[in-house]
Amino acid sequence: MHADPAITMFVGSILLILGLGILMRKLRQPHVIVYLLAGIILGPSGFGVITDQALLARLGTFGVIFLLFFIGMEVSPRRLVKNWFISVTGTILQVIMSVGLVFCLGYFLDWSIARIVLLGFVISLSSTAVVLKLLTDWNEIDTRAGQNVLGILLVQDVLVAPMLICLSFLGGHQPTLHSLILQVVGGICLIGIVTWLVLKETIRLPWLKIFGSDHEMQFFLALGICFTMAMLTGYAELSSALGAFVAGMIVSSAKETHWVHHSLLSMRTVFIAIFFVSIGMLIDISFIMQYWWQITLIVVAAFGTNMFLNAAILKALGESWDVSLYAGALLSQIGEFSFVVASIGFQSNIINGKAYQMIIIIIALTLMLSPLCIMITRRLTHIDNKLLQAEQ
């Protein structure tokens, strides 16, 4: 009896990740880099070991859901709401200014308004998965910069739905009244839940006591809490990851984080790895070599624009320059939701196939290079724990 080829592929992938992990550990690079490099090597541009990118990307979305669920368990609802002004104002200003900068460029290149808005939306969204993974690994979620960045990322996730509606109008496709009602009702319900959590320091979830020390059933209960909220926000045509984040805050308010964390930690690790591997597989080496100078120029411009734009906004809202620059570096990459925005633009004929491929490559490269950019900024700004310590 011969071994299943899938087992060989699985073992090879694990050995590759372990080998890259050893190398990156010596270079003091985060695990995100390991997974992204593994995706390049295993994907179409490498040895072509993994070919079903769609399946891998779908599995990877579970990783983002798990990540936001765990972050929700570590966040104080009161502290998050207390920081709402910087989060909401900073994000709205950043989106408007991103579209404005693209408009200045598009005016001279004779781009359509639809294309200008699309590209402005694409560069305005940062990566929830990359940034929160790094902040978690570095224990900086509760720092001042971490709280600012977390709030901005969550508001960005909320704004994805209005962005898609706007692009549908510009592409000639009007959203249905049913979709608009779902999104409004879903948003109101989320606000209501967060308000409830802020007003009540501790809540009781009566079904938690049913399973007592039954660890197997606790595992499925934890899955149920996480994915039920993700499913509901998904049905409301909002971000599933946003629902998972609120579910994490619910569990945190019930003071049941210990067993939930223990039950789901290993699954989170696996699916987060799958997510970043799927992103690495999107990097087409041959396309990069063909258009290397255009891609290099755009990637550098994207990093510089996002970093200094976000830093300037946070500084204007009262933060110190060091914290603002570090937060700007954390938000400097183009995020995973930009894949969705670009896809809608392509389907609506706002951009052509070549432009769509270019955008996909640039998003993937900024995600891959983001940890390096952030680490360089950390050293240049001499960020330390005292400076970053959030207000209690």
Secondary structure, DSSP 8 states (H G I E B T S, - for coil): ----HHHHHHHHHHHHHHHHHHHHHHTT--HHHHHHHHHHHHSTTTT-----HHHHHHHHHHHHHHHHHHHHHHS-HHHHHHTHHHHHHHHHHHHHHHHHHHHHHHHHHT--HHHHHHHHHHHH---HHHHHHHHHHTT-TTBHHHHHHHHHHHHHHHHHHHHHHHHHHHTT----HHHHHHHHHHHHHHHHHHHHHHH-S----GGGGGSTT-HHHHHHHHHHHHHHHHHHHHHTTS-HHHHHHHHHHHHHHTT-HHHHHHHHHHHHHHHHHHHHHHHHTT--HHHHHHTHHHHHHHHHHHHHHHHHHHHHHHHHTT--HHHHHHHHHHT-S--THHHHHHHHHHHTTSS-HHHHHHHHHHHHHHHHHHHHHHHHHHHHHT--HHHHB---
